[in-house]
Amino acid sequence: MYHGSLMLKIYTSSVFHRHDTGPGHPERASRLDAAIEGVTRAGVREQLIVDPDLHPETSRIIAKVHSAQYERDLDDATRAGFRYFHSVDNPISSASFSAARAAVGISLAAAAEAYGSGDARRAFVIARPPGHHAERAQAMGFCFFNTIACVAEFLREQPGIERVFIYDFDVHHGNGTQHLFEERGDVYYASIHRYPFYPGTGAREEIGTGAGRGFTKNVPLEAGEGDAAFLRATEDEIVRAIDEFRPNAILLSAGFDAHRRDPLGGMRVTEGAYGELTRRIVESAERWCGGRLFSLLEGGYDLEGLAASVAEHVNVLSAGSTRTAPPAD
């Protein structure tokens, strides 16, 4: 097993701060500071890489996931000074296109390191805007480019990576990610989320279509659920699905907005449960992926809840998979 600095690298960029969503918007730049505070609390601040180079395949991979016209429209809207893109849920500023593109480019570089010949077997990317609601040609839910989908597409091109598993534990269902892969059998999308809730997708009977039937798993949770339900779903459904799928790569859409303090989530999950969830997925990664694991920040809108949850998440990512008893509700 790898330890310490050889286990985890954490990535972020100053451009993410310049994506201005306006006063009072929950998806704000201070979320980055809170997440970095969590890294500091975990004692791994020295593993934080700021402003790394974007992967040279960034533009090509975005074009595989999103339509060329959609990308041009987003770029044009930011250059023209528009305040919103597609809906009032998606405010933009002059740096929004650059920030969304950097989220993809840095994530690709981080994944290439974790699943390539780099010395770090795990990566956590602290980026904004988030991505899992973004459809092929539609921005929604604070998201513009579907970053985790871009990483999955990139990794599928790498030698020896034939099956990619995405686990999305944001409180909101990742409609964009599901729709991008629901007809495919090489990328498994699994989500636990509050339901019914925004964006209205994610019912248990949504299991994929055509060649992808059986490679989408949705585990809806009722409003107000806490640690026990969250971890039971992870252990009984997500980990079992991973073991059945036997992936070569595991990706996390790491949303922390089911935290009990979060103003948008309406759930009662604690930061300790996020640590336990991470531990279970680390164990899965050790069984199937040589310990390699990629994690990307999605939601999380209470700053203290986000900092505390990220601290638990990266502590496990950097330290290994020693298991403890699950917290009780």
N, C-alpha and C positions, 0 to 999 in steps of 0.2 A: 504494500500500500504506500501511496505517496503522502507526504506530510508537509505542513507548513507552507512556505512560499512555493514549493513545487506542486502543491495541490490546486491552488486557485489564483486566478488573476481577475481583477475587477476593472471595468472600463467605463469611462464617461467622457463628456466633452463640454467645453464651455459654450458651444453653439446651442446646446439644449436650453441654457438659461435665456437665450435671446428669442425663443419662441414665445411671444407675448400674447396671452389669452385675455388680457384685460382685467380690470378690478373685480374682485369677488369671484372669479372663476375657480372652481375646485382643482382643475388641472393646471397648476401654477408652478412657476420656477422654483419656489421654495420646497417643492416636493423633492427636488434633486438634493438640496441641502440636507433635508431630513434623512434621505436614504444614505447619504455620505456620512451623516452623523451615526447611523446604524453601523456602518462599516467601521467607524472609529470605536464605537462601543465594543464591537467584536474583537478589537485588537489587531485588525488586519489592514489598517490604513496604508501601510507601506506597500501593499499589494494593489493599490489603486493606480491605474494608468489614466492620465488625463490627456485628452486631445491626441489619441493615436491616429495613425493614417487610416483612411478608409480603404477597404479592400478594392483592388483594381477591377474586380468583376461587379462592382456595385450597380452600375447602370444596366448592365446586361441582365442581372438577376431581377432588378425591379421590373424590367420589361417582360420577364417571364411571368410575373405575378399580376401586374397591372397593365391595363391597356396603354398604348403609347399616347393616345389622345388625353386620357385621364392625367397622366404625368405632365404633359404639356399644359393642360388647363390649370393644374395646381401651381406650376411654376409661373404661368402668366398671371394668375390671380394674386400671388404674392408680389410680383413685380409691379402690378397695377395699383397696389395699395388697397385691395379689397379687404373688408373687415371679417367677412365670413366666407367659407367655402362649402357649398352644398347645403348647409343648414346652420342655424344659430348655435347648434351644439359644437360647431367646429370653427371658432374664431381663428383668424390668422393674422400674421404680421409679416414684415419684410423678411424675417429670418425663418419663417415656418417651413418653406420648402427645403432650405438648407438643413434645418434640424431634422426633418423627417427623413431626408436622404442620408444624413449622417447616422441616424439611428440604425438604418439598414447597413451602411458601409462598415460601421464599427462592429456591429453584431456579426457580420460575415467574417471580419478579421478575427474576432474573438473565437468564433466557431472553428475557423481554420486552425487556430492555435490549439484549441482543446481537442479537436478530432484529427489533428495532423501530427507533425513531428515536434511540436513545441514542448517546453518543459512543464507547462501547466496542463493538468488533465481536466480542469473545470473552469468555467467562465461565468461571471455574472456581469451583465451590462445594465448600467443605470442610465436609462435614456428616456427622453420624452420628445415628441408626443408618443403616447402608447400606440398600439397597432392592431389589436385582435378584432376590432369591429370593422376595419376597413375591408370593403369588398373590392372586386377587381376594378370597378369603375365608379365607386361610391364612397365618399368620406362620411363617417358617422361616429358618434360616441367618442369624440375627442381624437379620433384616429384618422390618419391620412394614408400612409403606406403600411401594409401588413407585414411588419418586420419579422415575426416568427415564421410566417409562411415563406418569406424570402430565405431565411436560414434553412428551412426544411428543403426547399428547392435546391439550394446550393449544396447541402450535404448529400442529397441524393445523387449528385454528379460525381461525388468523390469515390475513388476505388474502395470497394469493400463495404460501402454503406448502401444497402439495398432496402432497408426498412427503417423508417424514422417514426418515432412515437412522440406526440405532442401532448403534454399534460397541462391544461389550463385551469388554474384554481382561482382566478379572478372571480369576484362575486357576480359579475355579469357574464353571461354566455358569450363566447367568441364567435358570433355569427359569421364574420368574414372568414376566419380560419376554417371553420367547418365547411362553408360553401365552396371554398377553393379546393378542398381535398375530398369532398364527400363521394365523388365518383371514382376514387382511386383506392387501390389496395396496398400501396407501398408507403403511404403516410397515414398513420392512425391518429385521429383526433379524439381526445378524451377530455371531458370537462365536468367539474363540479361547480355548481352555481345556484344562486337563489332563483326560484321559479314558482309561479310566474313573476316576471320582472323584466326590466329593460334588457335586451331589445325585443323580447317576445318570442325568441327562438330558444331551443334547447330542451324540448320535451324528451322524455325517455324514449319514446318510439322513434325519434330521429336517429337512425342507425347507419345512414349512408344509403347510396343507391347504386344500381348496376354493379360494376366490378368492385365498387367500394362498399357494398352492403356488408355490414358486420364490422367495419373498420372505423365507425364513429360510435362513441359511447357518451351519453349524457346522463349525469347523475343529479337530478334536481333536488334541491334542499328547500325546506320551507323557511319563511321569514322567521328570524329569532333563533335559529339553530346555532349551537355552539360547538365546542371542541369535540365532544364525543361523536356527534354525527359527522363532522368534518373528517375526523380521522378514521372512523368506521368506513366511510365511503372510499377514502384513499386506500385503506388496507384491503377491504373486501372486493372492491370493484376495479380500482385503477391498477393496483399492483398485480392483481390477478390477470387483468388484460395485458399488462406489460409482459408477464411471464408466458402468456399464450402467444403473443405476437413475436416475441424474441427479437427486439429491435437491435439494430447496430448503433443507433443514436437516440438519445432521449433529450427532448427540449422542454423547458418549462416556461409557460406564460405565467409569470409570477406576479399576480395581482394580490395586494394585501388589503383590499377593501371589504373583506368579510370580517375585519377586525371589529371588536365590540365598540370602539371609539369612532369608527368611520361614519361621517355624516350621510353618506350615500348608500351604504350597504344594508343596514337593517338586520345584521347578524350579531352573534355573540362570541366570535372566535377570539382567542387570546394569542399573544405573540408566541407563547410556549407551544401552541398547536402548530404554528408554522415551522418551528424547529423540528417537531416530531414528523410532520409531513415530509419535510426535506430529508430527514433521516431515512424514511422508508424508500424514497426515490433514489437516494444515494445507494442504498442496498441493492435496489434493482439495477442501477447503473453498474455496480460492481459485478453483478451476475452476468449481465449481457453486453456491456459496453466497455469493459476494461476499466471501469471507474470513471469514465469520461461523462461529463454532464454540462449542458449549457442552460443558463437561466437568464431571462429577460424581464426587467421591470415592466409591468403593465399598470394596473390601478393601485389605489391607496391614497386617501385624501385627507386623513387626519395626520398631522405631522408627527405627533408623538407616537401614535399607533404605527405609522410607517417606519419610523426610526427603530422602534422596539422590535418590530417584525423582521426588518432587514437584518438587524443584529443577530437574531436567532437563525435566520436563513443562512447568512454567510458564515456564521460560526460553525454550522454543521458542514457546509460546503468545503470549508478549509480544513476541518479537523477529522473527518471520517464518518463512520456510521455506527458507533457504539450506541446501542439502543437503551432507552429508559422507558419506564411505564408511561402510558399516555395520560395526559391531564384529564381530569373529570370536568363535567359541566358545572 
